[in-house]
Amino acid sequence: MSRAMRVGLAAAAVALCGADGRKPNVVVILADDVGYGDVGFQGGAAKTPHLDRLAAGGVRLTAHYVYPMCSPTRAALLTGRYPSRFGCVGATNTRVLPFDTLTLASALKAAGYDTALCGKWHLGSKPEWGPQKFGFDHSYGLLAGGCGPYDHKYKTGPFTDTWHRDGKPLAEDGHVTDLVTADAVRFLGGKRDKPFLLYVPYTAAHIPIDEPKKWLDANPHLSDPGERLRAADLSHLDDGVGQILAALDKAKLRDDTLVLFLSDNGAHRLTRNDDPLYPGKYPAEKVGGSNAPLRGFKTELYEGAIRTPAVASWPGRLKPGVLDAPVHVADWVPTLCGLAGYTPAKDPKWDGADVWPVVSGTGKAAPRAFYWLGTGRRAQAVRVGDWKLILPKAGDPELYDLAADPGEKTDLAARHPDRVADLKKRLADLATRNDDALAKD
């Protein structure tokens, strides 16, 4: 990292501290399988009043990019690096990160922050691979990729008993959404003399879904049982977000806190809620979300899989509005480290960039490329400017002009062979550092 970059990070941090010199608190709320068109503020059918108000009062990021499955997005969010650098190209219960990896939590902890995770980890489903090995002072929820809403069990096999507090197995009653919310609210209500990072990765709206009558009744306008079930899960999630925001208000912390709402990947296709994860155990309605108006679903590299709802909210610091410039989930580590005044001691090899000037409206987005290695390495993609190339492992390349065709309806590869060739070169260059930081037991 250059001296100029170090000076810039420090200056940004000083400018953003309050009158008392306090660094900003950070709350990152991550939804699961919530698609671009699922939330109310983007035309979704489910009632999400708290998220709608958050979006109305914050910056709505209309081109926020993630990965087509959950573990890769979580790896990028916490490391600032493309998950393919760690060999992570799909949902996994094995350890993703080497133990010496610089994470958002370890960086902010070094900068004087309290750090907590309440919810889903999914970067290594054994306690010895859990959040506290990667910078979190407190962790609670599930280590694996999902769980039953009430029994908190994950499928069958070695990772079934996934519910924990600080890495110790835990059995307790309650709906997963309520328990995660309650722990986050409890953390916010505690007394502290440090700024904090609170990461709240919910399981909603990942299957299996099982919701009480209260939340089913919250969406009476939906007659299809599957649509109503998934909408209930989203409204339940929305209520949790409302409780977290209320806890910040109660503790008089809201004006000192940057809140991010993100989703880990696009919605999945219509599928049975209890199959194949938990056959016969949960409501069997078919459920599926909306990525409208984008093309594609979870596991793919079309926009509907990798562009998801996103909001950045900080009263008094971020003017409400809409940001159409692309932002990548890997950008949040360098951005938040800049706000916290953390300067890495050595090159962190971040693929993300500090996008605070873009998000805050004080600067313009610099030209850059975005790269994806897709689920199971079946395809790769790169976006440069408004042009996006999808390169399947088997099959012809696809080229889209996202400015004119965000729904990716017209493949322009045959019309622009020179642009395809150029983007292939950019993609190959970005792929050279894949698998350079593999976890080894």
Rosetta blueprint (number, residue, H / E / L):
1 M L
2 S L
3 R H
4 A H
5 M H
6 R H
7 V H
8 G H
9 L H
10 A H
11 A H
12 A H
13 A H
14 V H
15 A H
16 L H
17 C L
18 G L
19 A L
20 D L
21 G L
22 R L
23 K L
24 P L
25 N E
26 V E
27 V E
28 V E
29 I E
30 L E
31 A E
32 D L
33 D L
34 V L
35 G L
36 Y L
37 G L
38 D L
39 V L
40 G H
41 F H
42 Q H
43 G L
44 G L
45 A L
46 A L
47 K L
48 T L
49 P H
50 H H
51 L H
52 D H
53 R H
54 L H
55 A H
56 A H
57 G L
58 G L
59 V E
60 R E
61 L E
62 T L
63 A L
64 H E
65 Y E
66 V L
67 Y L
68 P L
69 M L
70 C H
71 S H
72 P H
73 T H
74 R H
75 A H
76 A H
77 L H
78 L H
79 T H
80 G L
81 R L
82 Y L
83 P H
84 S H
85 R H
86 F H
87 G L
88 C L
89 V L
90 G L
91 A L
92 T L
93 N L
94 T L
95 R L
96 V L
97 L L
98 P L
99 F L
100 D L
101 T L
102 L L
103 T L
104 L H
105 A H
106 S H
107 A H
108 L H
109 K H
110 A H
111 A L
112 G L
113 Y L
114 D E
115 T E
116 A E
117 L E
118 C E
119 G E
120 K E
121 W L
122 H L
123 L L
124 G L
125 S L
126 K L
127 P H
128 E H
129 W H
130 G L
131 P H
132 Q H
133 K H
134 F H
135 G L
136 F L
137 D L
138 H E
139 S E
140 Y E
141 G E
142 L E
143 L L
144 A L
145 G L
146 G L
147 C L
148 G L
149 P L
150 Y L
151 D L
152 H L
153 K E
154 Y L
155 K L
156 T L
157 G L
158 P L
159 F L
160 T L
161 D E
162 T L
163 W E
164 H E
165 R E
166 D L
167 G L
168 K E
169 P E
170 L L
171 A L
172 E L
173 D L
174 G L
175 H L
176 V H
177 T H
178 D H
179 L H
180 V H
181 T H
182 A H
183 D H
184 A H
185 V H
186 R H
187 F H
188 L H
189 G H
190 G L
191 K L
192 R L
193 D L
194 K L
195 P L
196 F E
197 L E
198 L E
199 Y E
200 V E
201 P E
202 Y L
203 T L
204 A L
205 A L
206 H L
207 I L
208 P L
209 I L
210 D L
211 E L
212 P L
213 K H
214 K H
215 W H
216 L H
217 D L
218 A L
219 N L
220 P L
221 H L
222 L L
223 S L
224 D L
225 P H
226 G H
227 E H
228 R H
229 L H
230 R H
231 A H
232 A H
233 D H
234 L H
235 S H
236 H H
237 L H
238 D H
239 D H
240 G H
241 V H
242 G H
243 Q H
244 I H
245 L H
246 A H
247 A H
248 L H
249 D H
250 K H
251 A L
252 K L
253 L L
254 R H
255 D H
256 D H
257 T E
258 L E
259 V E
260 L E
261 F E
262 L E
263 S E
264 D L
265 N L
266 G L
267 A L
268 H L
269 R L
270 L L
271 T E
272 R E
273 N L
274 D L
275 D L
276 P L
277 L L
278 Y L
279 P L
280 G L
281 K L
282 Y L
283 P L
284 A L
285 E L
286 K E
287 V E
288 G L
289 G L
290 S L
291 N L
292 A L
293 P L
294 L L
295 R L
296 G L
297 F L
298 K L
299 T L
300 E L
301 L L
302 Y L
303 E H
304 G H
305 A H
306 I H
307 R E
308 T L
309 P L
310 A L
311 V E
312 A E
313 S E
314 W L
315 P L
316 G L
317 R L
318 L L
319 K L
320 P L
321 G E
322 V E
323 L E
324 D L
325 A L
326 P L
327 V E
328 H E
329 V H
330 A H
331 D H
332 W H
333 V H
334 P H
335 T H
336 L H
337 C H
338 G H
339 L H
340 A H
341 G L
342 Y L
343 T L
344 P L
345 A L
346 K L
347 D L
348 P L
349 K L
350 W L
351 D L
352 G L
353 A L
354 D L
355 V L
356 W H
357 P H
358 V H
359 V H
360 S H
361 G L
362 T L
363 G L
364 K L
365 A L
366 A L
367 P L
368 R L
369 A E
370 F E
371 Y E
372 W E
373 L E
374 G L
375 T H
376 G H
377 R H
378 R L
379 A E
380 Q E
381 A E
382 V E
383 R E
384 V E
385 G L
386 D L
387 W E
388 K E
389 L E
390 I E
391 L E
392 P E
393 K L
394 A L
395 G L
396 D L
397 P L
398 E E
399 L E
400 Y E
401 D E
402 L L
403 A L
404 A L
405 D L
406 P L
407 G L
408 E L
409 K L
410 T L
411 D L
412 L L
413 A L
414 A L
415 R L
416 H L
417 P H
418 D H
419 R H
420 V H
421 A H
422 D H
423 L H
424 K H
425 K H
426 R H
427 L H
428 A H
429 D H
430 L H
431 A H
432 T H
433 R H
434 N L
435 D L
436 D L
437 A L
438 L L
439 A L
440 K L
441 D L
